[in-house]
């Protein structure tokens, strides 16, 4: 049985510049466009003000909660878009992702990701936001 989302790196493509694939192929099903998740705890308060690592963890915890609420897991994620407000956090982001992604995705292929450095997010305290597209093959 084929996976509902397959990550591909065509031979003619240049090497990926991080833990992502160039392409995600999705089988027919419902696509979910998940709003960017920021470092907000269950009480609605900002988590990890000034602490990139704490915000990174909270963002992915929030993504996990949204996916679970849809009956999905990270293996159904077809694409991420990541927003950082400080270019100096790129290396920290790459390091945190290198620690986390092998626990979320089996194998050595990961969803495509677009990384953007922007002026700010909806609240000045937020350092990172990650949105996702996920597939529900049964939907």
C-alpha positions as CSV (number, residue, x, y, z in Angstrom):
1,X,0.0,0.0,0.0
2,X,1.5,3.3,-1.0
3,X,1.8,6.1,1.5
4,X,-0.8,8.9,1.1
5,X,2.0,11.4,0.9
6,X,5.3,10.6,-0.7
7,X,8.4,12.9,-0.6
8,X,10.5,13.0,-3.8
9,X,13.8,14.5,-4.9
10,X,14.1,14.3,-8.7
11,X,17.6,13.3,-9.8
12,X,18.0,16.5,-11.9
13,X,17.2,18.7,-8.9
14,X,19.9,20.4,-6.9
15,X,20.5,18.9,-3.4
16,X,18.0,20.1,-0.8
17,X,19.5,22.8,1.4
18,X,18.2,21.3,4.6
19,X,15.8,18.7,6.0
20,X,13.2,18.9,3.3
21,X,12.3,17.3,-0.1
22,X,11.7,19.2,-3.3
23,X,8.3,17.6,-4.0
24,X,5.4,16.0,-2.1
25,X,3.1,13.7,-4.1
26,X,-0.3,13.3,-2.6
27,X,-2.9,10.7,-3.5
28,X,-6.5,11.7,-3.8
29,X,-8.2,12.8,-0.6
30,X,-9.1,15.9,1.4
31,X,-6.4,18.6,1.7
32,X,-6.2,20.6,4.9
33,X,-4.5,24.0,4.9
34,X,-3.5,24.5,8.5
35,X,-3.1,28.0,9.7
36,X,0.3,29.1,10.9
37,X,0.9,28.0,14.4
38,X,2.6,30.2,16.9
39,X,3.9,29.8,20.4
40,X,0.6,30.0,22.3
41,X,-0.1,27.7,25.2
42,X,-3.5,26.2,26.1
43,X,-4.2,29.2,28.3
44,X,-3.8,31.6,25.3
45,X,-0.5,33.1,26.7
46,X,2.7,33.5,24.7
47,X,5.1,30.7,25.5
48,X,8.8,31.3,25.6
49,X,9.0,35.0,25.2
50,X,12.5,35.7,23.8
51,X,13.3,31.9,23.8
52,X,13.5,30.5,20.3
53,X,13.9,26.9,21.4
54,X,10.8,27.1,23.6
55,X,8.8,28.7,20.9
56,X,9.9,26.1,18.3
57,X,8.7,23.3,20.6
58,X,5.4,25.0,21.3
59,X,4.8,25.6,17.6
60,X,5.3,21.9,16.8
61,X,3.2,20.9,19.8
62,X,0.4,23.1,18.5
63,X,0.8,21.6,15.0
64,X,0.6,18.1,16.5
65,X,-2.6,19.0,18.4
66,X,-4.3,20.4,15.3
67,X,-3.3,17.3,13.3
68,X,-4.5,15.0,16.0
69,X,-7.8,16.9,16.1
70,X,-8.2,16.1,12.5
71,X,-7.4,12.4,13.1
72,X,-4.0,12.9,11.3
73,X,-0.3,12.8,12.2
74,X,2.8,14.4,10.8
75,X,3.1,11.6,8.2
76,X,0.2,13.2,6.4
77,X,1.9,16.6,6.1
78,X,2.5,17.4,2.5
79,X,4.2,20.8,3.0
80,X,5.4,23.3,5.6
81,X,5.9,27.1,5.3
82,X,8.1,28.5,8.1
83,X,8.3,32.2,9.1
84,X,11.2,33.5,11.2
85,X,11.5,37.1,12.4
86,X,15.3,37.0,12.8
87,X,17.8,35.7,10.2
88,X,20.2,34.8,13.1
89,X,17.6,32.1,14.1
90,X,18.1,30.2,10.9
91,X,20.9,28.0,12.2
92,X,19.0,27.4,15.5
93,X,15.9,26.5,13.5
94,X,17.9,24.0,11.4
95,X,19.4,22.4,14.5
96,X,16.0,22.1,16.3
97,X,14.5,20.6,13.2
98,X,17.4,18.1,12.8
99,X,16.6,16.9,16.3
100,X,12.8,16.8,15.9
101,X,12.1,15.6,12.3
102,X,13.6,12.1,12.6
103,X,11.2,11.5,15.5
104,X,8.2,12.7,13.4
105,X,8.9,11.2,10.0
106,X,10.1,7.7,9.3
107,X,13.1,7.4,6.9
108,X,15.3,10.2,5.8
109,X,12.8,12.1,3.6
110,X,10.9,15.1,4.9
111,X,8.1,17.4,3.6
112,X,8.9,20.3,1.4
113,X,9.4,23.5,3.4
114,X,9.6,27.2,2.4
115,X,11.5,29.3,4.9
116,X,10.9,33.0,5.0
117,X,12.4,35.8,7.1
118,X,9.9,38.5,7.7
119,X,9.7,41.8,9.6
120,X,7.4,40.5,12.4
121,X,4.5,38.2,13.2
122,X,1.0,39.1,14.5
123,X,2.5,39.7,18.0
124,X,5.9,41.1,18.4
125,X,6.8,38.4,21.0
126,X,6.5,35.6,18.4
127,X,9.8,34.5,16.8
128,X,8.5,31.6,14.6
129,X,5.3,30.5,12.9
130,X,4.8,27.3,10.9
131,X,1.9,26.5,8.6
132,X,1.2,23.2,7.0
133,X,-0.8,21.4,4.3
134,X,-1.9,17.9,5.2
135,X,-3.8,15.2,3.4
136,X,-6.6,13.0,4.7
137,X,-6.7,10.2,2.2
138,X,-10.0,9.0,3.6
139,X,-11.7,12.4,3.5
